[in-house]
């Protein structure tokens, strides 16, 4: 459970945690097992978020787990990693269309090139990651798989020419590995300083 208080008469987070846990116990008939929230272990348990702002209490459940910008493919990064959502936003703000070629001369771990390939191939955002709600007792795996399949249905797959390069061969290898995890890797230049999706 994560509790925050701002401009409220109730400001003792431990006391609020105790009362919310008691309310859960009253409702479910079983005392909840509370674990201190750990940013590094985001899938260890269900995160309950309690916010007290101006004496108004909001209780919510985290359905995502890992932060949404973490798409699940970028496990290797260079010195200045670019968030996946920012890479996708840059492409959209630039007005890039999947039918046009794309060149990223300073690709680092490949975020912009990979996001472009995902857009062009119609692969849904977050399609390669897991979400906390998948561990809920009411989760319907078949329904979720149907939603993912429907998101790919009737999508026109475009195979644009995407070139990404960097002077650092190490980050190029990271980009290649990330592209393979994202399912968009096709051909690689033998020089290893350039890869093409």
Secondary structure, DSSP 4 states (H G I P E B T S, - for coil): -EEEEES-S---HHHHHHHHHHHHHHHHSS--------TT-TTSSPPEEEEEETTEEEEEE-SS-S-TT--S------SS---HHHHHHHHHHTT--TTS-EEETT-TTTHHHHHHHHHHHTPPTTTTS--GGGGSTT--HHHHHHHHHHHHTT-------EEEE-S-HHHHHHHHHHHHHHT---EE-TTSSEEE-
